[in-house]
Every structure is written in C-alpha cells, then in structure tokens.
C-alpha cells in the first residue's frame, strides 16, 4: 500500500528540527520550526509587498483627481510593520516560529492589506460596499488562529519530539 504525499507517515524533512521516521516520532507538517533562511525569505517578501503597495497607492492616487484615502495611502504599512517588522525582530532574537504560524500570519497580513486597498479604492471612487466588513472579520479570525497556533504547535512538537 503506497502512502499519499499528504499522509503524515510519509514526511521526511531534514534540517535542525528534522522530521524523521526511523524510530522517532513524526512531527506533523506545519508544526516544525522554520529555518533562518526561510524566515529571511518571508522578511524579503514582505518588504517587496510593502514597496509594491507603496508604488500602487502612489500611482492610483495620482490618477484620482485629487481624492485621497488614508486606507490606500497607508496600505503599505501592513506588510512593512506586521510582516517585515515582526520577522526582523524574530530574526534578531533568533526565535523561529512554526511553519503553520508563519503561514497563518502571512494570510492575515494579506487579508488586511487587500482590505485596506479595497477600502481605499471605494473611498476614492466615492462609494461603499456592504461586504467591506469581511476583510477585518477574516483578518481578525486569521489573527486569532495565528495566536492559537503558537502554543498549539509548541505542544505538538513537545509531544512528538
């Protein structure tokens, strides 16, 4: 019987926090800690996202006939502060979070960034949308899931490792 790529018994990830099969318990995918290089990639990606949103906001507002929105103007601060800022602090402190925590956090940053840009577009256009509440609600849910994942992944690693 062959194992699926998503079957926890088939994991074999090497590195400092190795997930092995030979006699040792397997830590499920997502509970393993990121390596320094992987965290640096997330840092660089968030800096790039902040620069993109900064340029996008500037260009969009330059064609808005003098109408501005703080949601569009400051959308770049979400990936800059919540993304690059947090990852820079983690790298400086040599604290490496679990993969699941980082993926949830990145999703939270993406939702808040897109929501900010969307709200900015609506403000500049001069209209509203009844579904704008979805972005803060989804971002808040992802933030809560991120906060829950920190002790949960630590508990999983402690039990399996």
CNS distance restraints for C-alpha pairs under 8 A (distance, minus, plus):
assign (resid   3 and name CA) (resid   7 and name CA) 6.19 0.50 0.50
assign (resid   3 and name CA) (resid   9 and name CA) 7.61 0.50 0.50
assign (resid   3 and name CA) (resid  10 and name CA) 6.40 0.50 0.50
assign (resid   4 and name CA) (resid  10 and name CA) 7.19 0.50 0.50
assign (resid   5 and name CA) (resid  10 and name CA) 6.57 0.50 0.50
assign (resid   5 and name CA) (resid  11 and name CA) 7.94 0.50 0.50
assign (resid   6 and name CA) (resid  10 and name CA) 7.51 0.50 0.50
assign (resid   7 and name CA) (resid  11 and name CA) 7.53 0.50 0.50
assign (resid   8 and name CA) (resid  26 and name CA) 7.55 0.50 0.50
assign (resid   8 and name CA) (resid  28 and name CA) 6.02 0.50 0.50
assign (resid   8 and name CA) (resid  29 and name CA) 7.34 0.50 0.50
assign (resid   9 and name CA) (resid  21 and name CA) 7.45 0.50 0.50
assign (resid   9 and name CA) (resid  26 and name CA) 7.17 0.50 0.50
assign (resid  11 and name CA) (resid  19 and name CA) 6.76 0.50 0.50
assign (resid  11 and name CA) (resid  20 and name CA) 7.12 0.50 0.50
assign (resid  11 and name CA) (resid  21 and name CA) 7.53 0.50 0.50
assign (resid  11 and name CA) (resid  26 and name CA) 7.41 0.50 0.50
assign (resid  11 and name CA) (resid  28 and name CA) 7.75 0.50 0.50
assign (resid  11 and name CA) (resid  29 and name CA) 7.44 0.50 0.50
assign (resid  12 and name CA) (resid  18 and name CA) 7.69 0.50 0.50
assign (resid  12 and name CA) (resid  19 and name CA) 5.54 0.50 0.50
assign (resid  12 and name CA) (resid  20 and name CA) 5.30 0.50 0.50
assign (resid  12 and name CA) (resid  21 and name CA) 6.85 0.50 0.50
assign (resid  13 and name CA) (resid  18 and name CA) 5.62 0.50 0.50
assign (resid  13 and name CA) (resid  19 and name CA) 5.09 0.50 0.50
assign (resid  13 and name CA) (resid  20 and name CA) 6.77 0.50 0.50
assign (resid  14 and name CA) (resid  18 and name CA) 4.63 0.50 0.50
assign (resid  14 and name CA) (resid  19 and name CA) 6.45 0.50 0.50
assign (resid  14 and name CA) (resid  20 and name CA) 7.58 0.50 0.50
assign (resid  15 and name CA) (resid  35 and name CA) 7.98 0.50 0.50
assign (resid  16 and name CA) (resid  35 and name CA) 7.58 0.50 0.50
assign (resid  17 and name CA) (resid  32 and name CA) 6.40 0.50 0.50
assign (resid  17 and name CA) (resid  33 and name CA) 6.39 0.50 0.50
assign (resid  18 and name CA) (resid  32 and name CA) 7.82 0.50 0.50
assign (resid  19 and name CA) (resid  25 and name CA) 7.94 0.50 0.50
assign (resid  19 and name CA) (resid  26 and name CA) 5.61 0.50 0.50
assign (resid  19 and name CA) (resid  27 and name CA) 5.85 0.50 0.50
assign (resid  19 and name CA) (resid  32 and name CA) 7.59 0.50 0.50
assign (resid  20 and name CA) (resid  24 and name CA) 6.26 0.50 0.50
assign (resid  20 and name CA) (resid  25 and name CA) 7.16 0.50 0.50
assign (resid  20 and name CA) (resid  26 and name CA) 5.90 0.50 0.50
assign (resid  21 and name CA) (resid  25 and name CA) 6.65 0.50 0.50
assign (resid  21 and name CA) (resid  26 and name CA) 6.08 0.50 0.50
assign (resid  24 and name CA) (resid 161 and name CA) 7.58 0.50 0.50
assign (resid  25 and name CA) (resid 160 and name CA) 5.21 0.50 0.50
assign (resid  25 and name CA) (resid 161 and name CA) 6.19 0.50 0.50
assign (resid  26 and name CA) (resid 160 and name CA) 6.24 0.50 0.50
assign (resid  26 and name CA) (resid 161 and name CA) 7.51 0.50 0.50
assign (resid  27 and name CA) (resid  31 and name CA) 6.41 0.50 0.50
assign (resid  27 and name CA) (resid  32 and name CA) 6.65 0.50 0.50
assign (resid  27 and name CA) (resid 156 and name CA) 7.13 0.50 0.50
assign (resid  27 and name CA) (resid 157 and name CA) 6.16 0.50 0.50
assign (resid  27 and name CA) (resid 160 and name CA) 5.65 0.50 0.50
assign (resid  27 and name CA) (resid 161 and name CA) 6.91 0.50 0.50
assign (resid  28 and name CA) (resid  32 and name CA) 7.38 0.50 0.50
assign (resid  29 and name CA) (resid  99 and name CA) 7.94 0.50 0.50
assign (resid  30 and name CA) (resid  98 and name CA) 6.32 0.50 0.50
assign (resid  30 and name CA) (resid  99 and name CA) 4.69 0.50 0.50
assign (resid  30 and name CA) (resid 100 and name CA) 4.41 0.50 0.50
assign (resid  30 and name CA) (resid 101 and name CA) 7.81 0.50 0.50
assign (resid  30 and name CA) (resid 153 and name CA) 7.77 0.50 0.50
assign (resid  31 and name CA) (resid  98 and name CA) 5.29 0.50 0.50
assign (resid  31 and name CA) (resid  99 and name CA) 6.17 0.50 0.50
assign (resid  31 and name CA) (resid 100 and name CA) 6.24 0.50 0.50
assign (resid  31 and name CA) (resid 153 and name CA) 4.86 0.50 0.50
assign (resid  31 and name CA) (resid 154 and name CA) 7.32 0.50 0.50
assign (resid  31 and name CA) (resid 156 and name CA) 6.73 0.50 0.50
assign (resid  31 and name CA) (resid 157 and name CA) 6.44 0.50 0.50
assign (resid  32 and name CA) (resid  98 and name CA) 5.32 0.50 0.50
assign (resid  32 and name CA) (resid  99 and name CA) 6.17 0.50 0.50
assign (resid  32 and name CA) (resid 153 and name CA) 7.78 0.50 0.50
assign (resid  32 and name CA) (resid 157 and name CA) 7.13 0.50 0.50
assign (resid  33 and name CA) (resid  96 and name CA) 5.97 0.50 0.50
assign (resid  33 and name CA) (resid  97 and name CA) 5.45 0.50 0.50
assign (resid  33 and name CA) (resid  98 and name CA) 4.13 0.50 0.50
assign (resid  33 and name CA) (resid  99 and name CA) 5.94 0.50 0.50
assign (resid  34 and name CA) (resid  38 and name CA) 6.11 0.50 0.50
assign (resid  34 and name CA) (resid  39 and name CA) 6.50 0.50 0.50
assign (resid  34 and name CA) (resid  96 and name CA) 5.72 0.50 0.50
assign (resid  34 and name CA) (resid  97 and name CA) 6.11 0.50 0.50
assign (resid  34 and name CA) (resid  98 and name CA) 5.80 0.50 0.50
assign (resid  34 and name CA) (resid  99 and name CA) 5.74 0.50 0.50
assign (resid  35 and name CA) (resid  39 and name CA) 6.42 0.50 0.50
assign (resid  35 and name CA) (resid  96 and name CA) 6.78 0.50 0.50
assign (resid  36 and name CA) (resid  40 and name CA) 6.24 0.50 0.50
assign (resid  36 and name CA) (resid  91 and name CA) 7.13 0.50 0.50
assign (resid  36 and name CA) (resid  96 and name CA) 7.13 0.50 0.50
assign (resid  37 and name CA) (resid  41 and name CA) 6.41 0.50 0.50
assign (resid  38 and name CA) (resid  42 and name CA) 6.64 0.50 0.50
assign (resid  39 and name CA) (resid  43 and name CA) 6.31 0.50 0.50
assign (resid  39 and name CA) (resid  87 and name CA) 6.86 0.50 0.50
assign (resid  39 and name CA) (resid  91 and name CA) 7.40 0.50 0.50
assign (resid  39 and name CA) (resid  96 and name CA) 7.52 0.50 0.50
assign (resid  40 and name CA) (resid  44 and name CA) 6.19 0.50 0.50
assign (resid  40 and name CA) (resid  87 and name CA) 7.61 0.50 0.50
assign (resid  40 and name CA) (resid  91 and name CA) 7.69 0.50 0.50
assign (resid  41 and name CA) (resid  45 and name CA) 6.06 0.50 0.50
assign (resid  42 and name CA) (resid  46 and name CA) 6.16 0.50 0.50
assign (resid  42 and name CA) (resid  83 and name CA) 7.88 0.50 0.50
assign (resid  42 and name CA) (resid  84 and name CA) 7.65 0.50 0.50
assign (resid  42 and name CA) (resid  87 and name CA) 7.38 0.50 0.50
assign (resid  43 and name CA) (resid  47 and name CA) 6.35 0.50 0.50
assign (resid  43 and name CA) (resid  83 and name CA) 6.77 0.50 0.50
assign (resid  43 and name CA) (resid  84 and name CA) 4.81 0.50 0.50
assign (resid  43 and name CA) (resid  87 and name CA) 5.61 0.50 0.50
assign (resid  43 and name CA) (resid  88 and name CA) 6.79 0.50 0.50
assign (resid  44 and name CA) (resid  48 and name CA) 6.19 0.50 0.50
assign (resid  44 and name CA) (resid  84 and name CA) 7.26 0.50 0.50
assign (resid  45 and name CA) (resid  49 and name CA) 6.10 0.50 0.50
assign (resid  46 and name CA) (resid  50 and name CA) 6.08 0.50 0.50
assign (resid  46 and name CA) (resid  79 and name CA) 5.27 0.50 0.50
assign (resid  46 and name CA) (resid  80 and name CA) 6.30 0.50 0.50
assign (resid  46 and name CA) (resid  83 and name CA) 5.52 0.50 0.50
assign (resid  46 and name CA) (resid  84 and name CA) 5.32 0.50 0.50
assign (resid  47 and name CA) (resid  51 and name CA) 6.24 0.50 0.50
assign (resid  47 and name CA) (resid  79 and name CA) 6.95 0.50 0.50
assign (resid  47 and name CA) (resid  80 and name CA) 5.94 0.50 0.50
assign (resid  47 and name CA) (resid  83 and name CA) 7.85 0.50 0.50
assign (resid  47 and name CA) (resid  84 and name CA) 5.88 0.50 0.50
assign (resid  48 and name CA) (resid  52 and name CA) 6.12 0.50 0.50
assign (resid  49 and name CA) (resid  53 and name CA) 6.14 0.50 0.50
assign (resid  49 and name CA) (resid  76 and name CA) 7.49 0.50 0.50
assign (resid  49 and name CA) (resid  79 and name CA) 6.45 0.50 0.50
assign (resid  49 and name CA) (resid  80 and name CA) 7.92 0.50 0.50
assign (resid  50 and name CA) (resid  54 and name CA) 6.06 0.50 0.50
assign (resid  50 and name CA) (resid  75 and name CA) 7.96 0.50 0.50
assign (resid  50 and name CA) (resid  76 and name CA) 4.49 0.50 0.50
assign (resid  50 and name CA) (resid  77 and name CA) 6.69 0.50 0.50
assign (resid  50 and name CA) (resid  78 and name CA) 7.51 0.50 0.50
assign (resid  50 and name CA) (resid  79 and name CA) 5.40 0.50 0.50
assign (resid  50 and name CA) (resid  80 and name CA) 5.38 0.50 0.50
assign (resid  51 and name CA) (resid  55 and name CA) 6.20 0.50 0.50
assign (resid  51 and name CA) (resid  76 and name CA) 6.88 0.50 0.50
assign (resid  52 and name CA) (resid  56 and name CA) 5.94 0.50 0.50
assign (resid  52 and name CA) (resid  76 and name CA) 7.73 0.50 0.50
assign (resid  53 and name CA) (resid  57 and name CA) 5.86 0.50 0.50
assign (resid  53 and name CA) (resid  75 and name CA) 6.38 0.50 0.50
assign (resid  53 and name CA) (resid  76 and name CA) 4.93 0.50 0.50
assign (resid  54 and name CA) (resid  58 and name CA) 6.20 0.50 0.50
assign (resid  54 and name CA) (resid  73 and name CA) 7.39 0.50 0.50
assign (resid  54 and name CA) (resid  74 and name CA) 7.70 0.50 0.50
assign (resid  54 and name CA) (resid  75 and name CA) 7.31 0.50 0.50
assign (resid  54 and name CA) (resid  76 and name CA) 5.25 0.50 0.50
assign (resid  55 and name CA) (resid  59 and name CA) 6.09 0.50 0.50
assign (resid  56 and name CA) (resid  60 and name CA) 5.91 0.50 0.50
assign (resid  57 and name CA) (resid  61 and name CA) 5.95 0.50 0.50
assign (resid  57 and name CA) (resid  72 and name CA) 5.48 0.50 0.50
assign (resid  57 and name CA) (resid  73 and name CA) 5.63 0.50 0.50
assign (resid  57 and name CA) (resid  75 and name CA) 7.61 0.50 0.50
assign (resid  57 and name CA) (resid 117 and name CA) 7.99 0.50 0.50
assign (resid  58 and name CA) (resid  62 and name CA) 6.06 0.50 0.50
assign (resid  58 and name CA) (resid  73 and name CA) 7.16 0.50 0.50
assign (resid  59 and name CA) (resid  63 and name CA) 6.72 0.50 0.50
assign (resid  60 and name CA) (resid  64 and name CA) 6.52 0.50 0.50
assign (resid  61 and name CA) (resid  65 and name CA) 7.73 0.50 0.50
assign (resid  61 and name CA) (resid  66 and name CA) 7.46 0.50 0.50
assign (resid  61 and name CA) (resid  67 and name CA) 7.07 0.50 0.50
assign (resid  61 and name CA) (resid  68 and name CA) 6.18 0.50 0.50
assign (resid  61 and name CA) (resid  72 and name CA) 7.94 0.50 0.50
assign (resid  61 and name CA) (resid 124 and name CA) 7.98 0.50 0.50
assign (resid  62 and name CA) (resid  66 and name CA) 7.48 0.50 0.50
assign (resid  64 and name CA) (resid  68 and name CA) 7.28 0.50 0.50
assign (resid  64 and name CA) (resid 124 and name CA) 6.71 0.50 0.50
assign (resid  67 and name CA) (resid 124 and name CA) 5.67 0.50 0.50
assign (resid  68 and name CA) (resid  72 and name CA) 7.65 0.50 0.50
assign (resid  68 and name CA) (resid  73 and name CA) 7.52 0.50 0.50
assign (resid  68 and name CA) (resid 123 and name CA) 7.73 0.50 0.50
assign (resid  68 and name CA) (resid 124 and name CA) 6.01 0.50 0.50
assign (resid  69 and name CA) (resid  73 and name CA) 6.15 0.50 0.50
assign (resid  69 and name CA) (resid 120 and name CA) 5.30 0.50 0.50
assign (resid  69 and name CA) (resid 121 and name CA) 7.90 0.50 0.50
assign (resid  69 and name CA) (resid 123 and name CA) 6.02 0.50 0.50
assign (resid  69 and name CA) (resid 124 and name CA) 6.18 0.50 0.50
assign (resid  70 and name CA) (resid  74 and name CA) 5.78 0.50 0.50
assign (resid  70 and name CA) (resid  75 and name CA) 7.98 0.50 0.50
assign (resid  70 and name CA) (resid 120 and name CA) 6.97 0.50 0.50
assign (resid  71 and name CA) (resid  75 and name CA) 5.74 0.50 0.50
assign (resid  71 and name CA) (resid 116 and name CA) 5.10 0.50 0.50
assign (resid  71 and name CA) (resid 117 and name CA) 6.31 0.50 0.50
assign (resid  71 and name CA) (resid 119 and name CA) 6.27 0.50 0.50
assign (resid  71 and name CA) (resid 120 and name CA) 4.71 0.50 0.50
assign (resid  72 and name CA) (resid 116 and name CA) 6.36 0.50 0.50
assign (resid  72 and name CA) (resid 117 and name CA) 5.17 0.50 0.50
assign (resid  72 and name CA) (resid 118 and name CA) 7.98 0.50 0.50
assign (resid  72 and name CA) (resid 119 and name CA) 7.42 0.50 0.50
assign (resid  72 and name CA) (resid 120 and name CA) 4.35 0.50 0.50
assign (resid  72 and name CA) (resid 121 and name CA) 7.01 0.50 0.50
assign (resid  73 and name CA) (resid 120 and name CA) 7.84 0.50 0.50
assign (resid  74 and name CA) (resid  78 and name CA) 7.89 0.50 0.50
assign (resid  75 and name CA) (resid 113 and name CA) 5.89 0.50 0.50
assign (resid  75 and name CA) (resid 116 and name CA) 5.62 0.50 0.50
assign (resid  75 and name CA) (resid 117 and name CA) 6.17 0.50 0.50
assign (resid  76 and name CA) (resid  80 and name CA) 6.28 0.50 0.50
assign (resid  76 and name CA) (resid 113 and name CA) 7.45 0.50 0.50
assign (resid  77 and name CA) (resid  81 and name CA) 5.63 0.50 0.50
assign (resid  77 and name CA) (resid  82 and name CA) 7.68 0.50 0.50
assign (resid  78 and name CA) (resid  82 and name CA) 5.46 0.50 0.50
assign (resid  78 and name CA) (resid  83 and name CA) 7.00 0.50 0.50
assign (resid  78 and name CA) (resid 109 and name CA) 6.47 0.50 0.50
assign (resid  78 and name CA) (resid 112 and name CA) 7.10 0.50 0.50
assign (resid  78 and name CA) (resid 113 and name CA) 6.03 0.50 0.50
assign (resid  79 and name CA) (resid  83 and name CA) 4.52 0.50 0.50
assign (resid  79 and name CA) (resid  84 and name CA) 6.32 0.50 0.50
assign (resid  79 and name CA) (resid 109 and name CA) 6.10 0.50 0.50
assign (resid  79 and name CA) (resid 110 and name CA) 7.77 0.50 0.50
assign (resid  79 and name CA) (resid 113 and name CA) 7.18 0.50 0.50
assign (resid  80 and name CA) (resid  84 and name CA) 5.01 0.50 0.50
assign (resid  80 and name CA) (resid  85 and name CA) 6.10 0.50 0.50
assign (resid  81 and name CA) (resid  85 and name CA) 4.55 0.50 0.50
assign (resid  81 and name CA) (resid  86 and name CA) 6.76 0.50 0.50
assign (resid  82 and name CA) (resid  86 and name CA) 5.68 0.50 0.50
assign (resid  82 and name CA) (resid 109 and name CA) 6.89 0.50 0.50
assign (resid  83 and name CA) (resid  87 and name CA) 6.15 0.50 0.50
assign (resid  83 and name CA) (resid 106 and name CA) 7.28 0.50 0.50
assign (resid  83 and name CA) (resid 109 and name CA) 6.86 0.50 0.50
assign (resid  84 and name CA) (resid  88 and name CA) 5.90 0.50 0.50
assign (resid  85 and name CA) (resid  89 and name CA) 6.33 0.50 0.50
assign (resid  86 and name CA) (resid  90 and name CA) 6.23 0.50 0.50
assign (resid  87 and name CA) (resid  91 and name CA) 6.06 0.50 0.50
assign (resid  88 and name CA) (resid  92 and name CA) 6.09 0.50 0.50
assign (resid  89 and name CA) (resid  93 and name CA) 6.08 0.50 0.50
assign (resid  90 and name CA) (resid  94 and name CA) 5.85 0.50 0.50
assign (resid  90 and name CA) (resid  95 and name CA) 5.09 0.50 0.50
assign (resid  90 and name CA) (resid  96 and name CA) 6.60 0.50 0.50
assign (resid  91 and name CA) (resid  95 and name CA) 6.34 0.50 0.50
assign (resid  91 and name CA) (resid  96 and name CA) 7.35 0.50 0.50
assign (resid  97 and name CA) (resid 101 and name CA) 6.45 0.50 0.50
assign (resid  97 and name CA) (resid 102 and name CA) 6.71 0.50 0.50
assign (resid  97 and name CA) (resid 150 and name CA) 7.55 0.50 0.50
assign (resid  98 and name CA) (resid 102 and name CA) 6.48 0.50 0.50
assign (resid  98 and name CA) (resid 150 and name CA) 7.41 0.50 0.50
assign (resid  98 and name CA) (resid 153 and name CA) 6.60 0.50 0.50
assign (resid  98 and name CA) (resid 154 and name CA) 7.97 0.50 0.50
assign (resid  99 and name CA) (resid 103 and name CA) 6.17 0.50 0.50
assign (resid 100 and name CA) (resid 104 and name CA) 6.12 0.50 0.50
assign (resid 100 and name CA) (resid 149 and name CA) 7.05 0.50 0.50
assign (resid 100 and name CA) (resid 153 and name CA) 7.78 0.50 0.50
assign (resid 101 and name CA) (resid 105 and name CA) 6.07 0.50 0.50
assign (resid 101 and name CA) (resid 146 and name CA) 5.43 0.50 0.50
assign (resid 101 and name CA) (resid 147 and name CA) 7.88 0.50 0.50
assign (resid 101 and name CA) (resid 149 and name CA) 5.63 0.50 0.50
assign (resid 101 and name CA) (resid 150 and name CA) 6.23 0.50 0.50
assign (resid 101 and name CA) (resid 153 and name CA) 7.99 0.50 0.50
assign (resid 102 and name CA) (resid 106 and name CA) 6.03 0.50 0.50
assign (resid 102 and name CA) (resid 146 and name CA) 7.86 0.50 0.50
assign (resid 103 and name CA) (resid 107 and name CA) 6.20 0.50 0.50
assign (resid 104 and name CA) (resid 108 and name CA) 6.20 0.50 0.50
assign (resid 104 and name CA) (resid 142 and name CA) 6.25 0.50 0.50
assign (resid 104 and name CA) (resid 143 and name CA) 7.57 0.50 0.50
assign (resid 104 and name CA) (resid 145 and name CA) 7.05 0.50 0.50
assign (resid 104 and name CA) (resid 146 and name CA) 5.46 0.50 0.50
assign (resid 105 and name CA) (resid 109 and name CA) 6.25 0.50 0.50
assign (resid 105 and name CA) (resid 142 and name CA) 7.16 0.50 0.50
assign (resid 105 and name CA) (resid 143 and name CA) 6.77 0.50 0.50
assign (resid 105 and name CA) (resid 146 and name CA) 5.86 0.50 0.50
assign (resid 106 and name CA) (resid 110 and name CA) 6.15 0.50 0.50
assign (resid 107 and name CA) (resid 111 and name CA) 6.17 0.50 0.50
assign (resid 107 and name CA) (resid 139 and name CA) 7.99 0.50 0.50
assign (resid 107 and name CA) (resid 142 and name CA) 7.05 0.50 0.50
assign (resid 108 and name CA) (resid 112 and name CA) 6.27 0.50 0.50
assign (resid 108 and name CA) (resid 138 and name CA) 7.84 0.50 0.50
assign (resid 108 and name CA) (resid 139 and name CA) 5.02 0.50 0.50
assign (resid 108 and name CA) (resid 140 and name CA) 7.60 0.50 0.50
assign (resid 108 and name CA) (resid 142 and name CA) 5.24 0.50 0.50
assign (resid 108 and name CA) (resid 143 and name CA) 5.97 0.50 0.50
assign (resid 109 and name CA) (resid 113 and name CA) 6.02 0.50 0.50
assign (resid 109 and name CA) (resid 139 and name CA) 7.53 0.50 0.50
assign (resid 110 and name CA) (resid 114 and name CA) 6.05 0.50 0.50
assign (resid 111 and name CA) (resid 115 and name CA) 5.95 0.50 0.50
assign (resid 111 and name CA) (resid 135 and name CA) 6.10 0.50 0.50
assign (resid 111 and name CA) (resid 136 and name CA) 7.85 0.50 0.50
assign (resid 111 and name CA) (resid 138 and name CA) 7.08 0.50 0.50
assign (resid 111 and name CA) (resid 139 and name CA) 5.57 0.50 0.50
assign (resid 112 and name CA) (resid 116 and name CA) 6.04 0.50 0.50
assign (resid 112 and name CA) (resid 135 and name CA) 6.34 0.50 0.50
assign (resid 112 and name CA) (resid 136 and name CA) 6.62 0.50 0.50
assign (resid 112 and name CA) (resid 139 and name CA) 5.78 0.50 0.50
assign (resid 113 and name CA) (resid 117 and name CA) 6.31 0.50 0.50
assign (resid 114 and name CA) (resid 118 and name CA) 6.01 0.50 0.50
assign (resid 114 and name CA) (resid 135 and name CA) 7.80 0.50 0.50
assign (resid 115 and name CA) (resid 119 and name CA) 6.03 0.50 0.50
assign (resid 115 and name CA) (resid 132 and name CA) 7.39 0.50 0.50
assign (resid 115 and name CA) (resid 135 and name CA) 5.12 0.50 0.50
assign (resid 115 and name CA) (resid 136 and name CA) 7.25 0.50 0.50
assign (resid 116 and name CA) (resid 120 and name CA) 6.07 0.50 0.50
assign (resid 117 and name CA) (resid 121 and name CA) 6.15 0.50 0.50
assign (resid 118 and name CA) (resid 122 and name CA) 6.27 0.50 0.50
assign (resid 119 and name CA) (resid 123 and name CA) 6.12 0.50 0.50
assign (resid 119 and name CA) (resid 132 and name CA) 7.07 0.50 0.50
assign (resid 120 and name CA) (resid 124 and name CA) 6.14 0.50 0.50
assign (resid 121 and name CA) (resid 125 and name CA) 6.03 0.50 0.50
assign (resid 122 and name CA) (resid 126 and name CA) 5.95 0.50 0.50
assign (resid 122 and name CA) (resid 127 and name CA) 5.38 0.50 0.50
assign (resid 122 and name CA) (resid 128 and name CA) 5.92 0.50 0.50
assign (resid 122 and name CA) (resid 129 and name CA) 7.59 0.50 0.50
assign (resid 123 and name CA) (resid 127 and name CA) 6.26 0.50 0.50
assign (resid 123 and name CA) (resid 128 and name CA) 7.37 0.50 0.50
assign (resid 132 and name CA) (resid 136 and name CA) 7.97 0.50 0.50
assign (resid 133 and name CA) (resid 137 and name CA) 6.25 0.50 0.50
assign (resid 134 and name CA) (resid 138 and name CA) 5.84 0.50 0.50
assign (resid 135 and name CA) (resid 139 and name CA) 5.89 0.50 0.50
assign (resid 136 and name CA) (resid 140 and name CA) 5.85 0.50 0.50
assign (resid 137 and name CA) (resid 141 and name CA) 6.17 0.50 0.50
assign (resid 138 and name CA) (resid 142 and name CA) 6.16 0.50 0.50
assign (resid 139 and name CA) (resid 143 and name CA) 6.04 0.50 0.50
assign (resid 140 and name CA) (resid 144 and name CA) 6.13 0.50 0.50
assign (resid 141 and name CA) (resid 145 and name CA) 6.15 0.50 0.50
assign (resid 142 and name CA) (resid 146 and name CA) 6.02 0.50 0.50
assign (resid 143 and name CA) (resid 147 and name CA) 6.26 0.50 0.50
assign (resid 144 and name CA) (resid 148 and name CA) 6.20 0.50 0.50
assign (resid 145 and name CA) (resid 149 and name CA) 6.03 0.50 0.50
assign (resid 146 and name CA) (resid 150 and name CA) 6.65 0.50 0.50
assign (resid 147 and name CA) (resid 151 and name CA) 7.81 0.50 0.50
assign (resid 148 and name CA) (resid 152 and name CA) 6.28 0.50 0.50
assign (resid 149 and name CA) (resid 153 and name CA) 5.70 0.50 0.50
assign (resid 150 and name CA) (resid 154 and name CA) 6.42 0.50 0.50
assign (resid 151 and name CA) (resid 155 and name CA) 6.04 0.50 0.50
assign (resid 152 and name CA) (resid 156 and name CA) 6.27 0.50 0.50
assign (resid 153 and name CA) (resid 157 and name CA) 6.16 0.50 0.50
assign (resid 154 and name CA) (resid 158 and name CA) 6.12 0.50 0.50
assign (resid 155 and name CA) (resid 159 and name CA) 6.20 0.50 0.50
assign (resid 156 and name CA) (resid 160 and name CA) 6.06 0.50 0.50
assign (resid 157 and name CA) (resid 161 and name CA) 5.32 0.50 0.50
